[in-house]
Amino acid sequence: MNWKALQQLHQIYTEGTASGDILKYPYIKRQLEMERIREEGKSLVKTDLFDEFYERKHLKKFERIQKLLIQHDFVSSNFKEYELERLLIIEQEIDIILDCTYSLKEVSSHYFDNSKYFKKGSKLHKIILKILDVETLHQSYHDQQFLYVLHCQSKTPKAIMLCENDNLLRKPRLTAMELWYAGGANTAKLAYVPTPQIPMYYLCDWDNKGMEIYQRIKRDYFSEIQLIVPKTPKFLPAKSEWKTDIDESFFTEDALQLLVHLKENNLWIEEEGIDISTLA
């Protein structure tokens, strides 16, 4: 069945009747044979056996699917039931997918029938990006194996700045600051990077994802890394409610005060608007 058919099945539960066109599905025909539904003209009507069966077999899953599609604005998309079930699993395993830096083909292979089940730009691809809260899934796994590095003008860096986004790496080199870009949330590769012997900073968006990535890096890879706290922040209305758990031991007092202000006023700070001139 597809999402439209699942909605019609739910309609039988909530309203007692729905269009008989879903009888084309063998599963619905089986319910007719089991006398859980009956035909009335061109409609299907539930019997006394239907509600208990539906609540036991379908209700909770339908509610989870509906919540997921509404949350990501795909409720009008007619995904197959199999695809919807796989999306629920992806939602449960977001951290695994991000930590393992799965490529587009790997997500397709791990969660669907094969590595070419969905294509870039398809509706299935788009909702997966929304569920994962990422802008893209890399086409090739091997893109996730290396760091992007922009060496400084002096050739002898006094510090390293790891950036959540690649904006700074597309600008002129800094005098004595080496810039690294791992790929946003794709931090697993940092496990293979030798710990730098010079100061290391982290530059990021001050939002849920930015704080989540920073804490993961500090906890799992570079315990001495320092979060750059903007001195003159440019506040923006938050795109989503603040929900990331904060380990206060990872933050300075200035950073914690700023986070409180952001959360209380539902604001965020964009990485590109943070002044790093005093560090460069």
C-alpha positions in Angstrom: 0.0 0.0 0.0 1.0 3.7 -0.2 0.4 6.6 2.1 -2.9 7.5 0.5 -4.2 4.0 1.1 -3.0 4.0 4.7 -4.9 7.3 5.2 -8.0 5.7 3.8 -7.6 2.7 6.1 -7.3 5.1 9.0 -10.4 6.9 7.8 -12.3 3.7 8.1 -11.2 3.7 11.8 -12.1 7.3 12.5 -15.1 7.8 10.3 -16.4 4.3 9.8 -16.2 4.4 6.0 -13.9 5.2 3.1 -13.7 4.8 -0.7 -13.7 1.2 -2.0 -10.9 1.9 -4.4 -8.4 0.5 -1.9 -9.8 -3.0 -2.5 -7.2 -3.2 -5.3 -4.7 -4.0 -2.5 -4.7 -7.7 -1.5 -4.3 -6.7 2.2 -7.6 -4.8 2.1 -9.3 -7.7 0.3 -8.1 -9.9 3.1 -9.8 -7.7 5.6 -13.0 -8.0 3.6 -12.7 -11.8 3.7 -12.0 -11.6 7.5 -15.3 -9.6 7.8 -13.5 -6.6 9.4 -15.0 -4.4 6.7 -17.9 -4.8 4.3 -18.9 -3.2 1.0 -21.7 -0.7 0.7 -22.0 0.4 -2.8 -18.7 2.0 -3.8 -17.6 2.4 -0.2 -16.1 0.2 2.5 -17.6 0.2 6.0 -16.1 -1.1 9.2 -17.7 -3.9 11.2 -17.5 -4.5 14.9 -14.3 -6.5 14.4 -12.4 -3.6 12.8 -11.4 -1.2 15.6 -9.7 -3.8 17.8 -7.8 -5.1 14.8 -6.7 -1.6 13.7 -5.6 -0.4 17.1 -3.5 -3.6 17.5 -1.9 -3.7 14.1 -1.9 -0.2 12.6 -2.8 2.8 14.9 0.6 3.5 16.6 2.5 3.1 13.3 0.1 5.4 11.4 0.4 8.1 14.1 4.2 7.9 14.0 4.2 8.2 10.2 1.7 11.0 10.2 3.7 12.9 12.8 6.9 12.5 10.7 5.4 13.6 7.5 3.7 16.6 9.1 6.9 17.6 10.9 8.8 17.7 7.6 6.0 19.0 5.4 5.7 15.9 3.2 2.1 14.8 4.3 0.9 15.2 0.7 3.6 13.0 -0.8 2.4 9.5 -1.6 5.3 7.3 -0.4 5.0 3.6 -0.4 4.3 1.9 2.9 7.8 0.2 2.8 9.4 3.6 2.3 7.5 5.1 5.2 8.6 2.2 7.5 12.2 2.7 6.4 11.9 6.5 7.1 10.8 5.7 10.7 14.0 3.6 11.2 16.2 6.4 9.8 14.5 8.8 12.2 15.5 6.4 15.1 19.1 6.1 13.8 20.0 9.7 13.0 23.1 9.7 15.3 24.4 6.4 13.7 24.0 7.8 10.2 25.8 11.1 11.0 28.5 9.5 13.1 29.2 6.9 10.4 29.1 9.7 7.7 27.0 7.6 5.4 27.0 8.7 1.8 23.8 8.8 -0.4 24.4 5.3 -1.7 25.2 4.0 1.8 21.9 5.3 3.2 20.1 3.8 0.2 21.9 0.4 0.6 21.5 0.2 4.4 17.9 1.3 4.7 16.4 0.3 1.4 16.6 -2.5 -1.1 19.8 -1.4 -2.9 22.3 1.5 -3.3 20.3 3.0 -6.1 16.8 2.8 -4.6 16.5 6.6 -4.5 18.2 9.4 -6.5 19.5 12.8 -5.5 16.7 15.3 -5.8 13.9 12.8 -5.4 11.2 13.3 -2.8 12.6 10.4 -0.8 16.0 12.0 -0.9 14.6 15.4 0.2 12.7 14.0 3.2 15.8 12.0 4.3 17.8 15.2 4.3 15.1 16.9 6.4 15.0 14.1 8.9 18.8 14.1 9.3 18.8 17.9 9.3 21.6 18.1 6.8 22.0 20.0 3.5 23.4 17.1 1.5 24.4 13.4 1.5 27.8 13.0 -0.1 27.7 11.0 -3.3 30.9 9.1 -2.4 31.9 7.6 0.9 35.6 8.5 0.1 34.8 12.2 0.3 34.4 11.7 4.0 37.8 10.3 4.6 39.9 13.5 4.4 40.1 17.0 5.9 40.1 20.2 3.8 43.0 22.4 5.0 43.8 26.0 4.0 47.4 26.7 5.1 48.2 30.1 6.4 50.4 32.8 4.7 53.3 32.4 7.2 53.5 28.6 6.5 54.0 28.2 10.3 50.6 28.4 12.0 50.3 29.6 15.5 46.9 28.0 15.9 44.3 25.9 14.0 40.7 26.8 13.5 38.3 23.9 12.8 35.2 25.3 11.0 31.7 23.8 10.9 31.1 25.4 7.5 33.6 25.9 4.6 32.9 29.7 4.1 36.3 30.8 5.5 38.2 28.3 3.5 36.9 30.0 0.3 38.4 33.3 1.3 42.0 34.6 1.4 44.4 32.8 3.6 44.9 34.1 7.2 48.3 35.2 8.3 49.1 32.6 11.0 45.9 30.6 11.4 45.5 27.3 9.6 41.9 26.5 8.7 40.4 23.0 8.8 37.0 21.8 7.5 35.8 18.3 8.2 32.4 18.5 6.6 29.9 19.9 9.2 28.6 17.0 11.3 30.9 14.5 9.6 33.4 14.3 12.4 34.3 10.6 12.6 37.4 11.2 10.5 38.9 13.3 13.3 39.6 10.1 15.2 42.6 9.6 12.9 44.0 13.1 13.2 47.0 13.5 15.5 46.3 15.9 18.3 47.8 19.3 17.4 50.5 20.8 19.5 49.3 24.3 19.0 46.1 26.0 20.2 43.0 24.8 18.4 39.7 26.6 18.1 36.2 25.7 16.9 34.1 28.1 14.8 30.5 27.3 14.3 26.8 28.3 14.1 25.4 28.9 17.6 22.4 26.7 17.1 21.3 23.1 18.0 23.5 21.4 15.4 26.6 23.7 16.0 26.6 23.1 19.8 26.0 19.4 19.3 28.9 19.0 16.9 31.2 21.1 19.1 30.5 19.0 22.2 31.1 15.8 20.2 34.5 17.0 19.0 35.6 18.1 22.4 34.4 14.9 24.1 35.6 12.4 21.5 38.5 13.9 19.6 40.2 17.1 20.9 39.6 17.8 24.6 41.6 21.0 24.5 39.7 22.6 21.6 38.3 26.0 22.5 34.9 27.3 21.2 35.1 30.7 19.7 32.6 33.0 21.6 31.5 36.0 19.5 32.3 39.3 21.1 29.7 41.3 19.1 27.2 38.6 18.1 24.7 39.2 15.3 21.5 37.6 16.6 19.0 35.9 14.2 15.5 34.5 15.0 16.0 30.7 15.7 14.9 28.3 12.9 13.9 25.7 15.5 13.4 25.4 19.2 16.6 25.0 21.3 16.8 21.4 22.5 20.5 20.3 22.5 21.7 19.1 25.9 24.5 21.2 27.1 27.5 19.8 29.1 28.4 22.9 31.0 31.9 21.6 31.7 32.7 22.1 27.9 31.9 25.8 28.0 33.4 29.0 29.5 31.2 31.2 31.7 30.9 33.7 28.8 29.7 31.0 26.5 27.1 29.7 29.0 25.7 33.2 29.5 25.4 33.6 25.7 23.6 30.3 25.4 21.1 31.3 28.1 20.4 34.5 26.2 19.9 32.6 22.9 17.6 30.0 24.4 15.5 32.5 26.4 15.0 34.7 23.3 14.8 31.9 20.7 17.8 33.3 18.8 20.9 31.9 17.0 24.2 33.2 15.6 25.4 32.4 12.2 29.1 31.3 11.8 29.7 33.7 8.9 28.7 36.7 11.1 31.3 35.9 13.8 34.3 38.2 13.9 37.6 36.2 14.1 40.0 39.1 13.3 41.5 39.1 16.8 42.6 35.5 16.3 43.6 35.6 12.6 
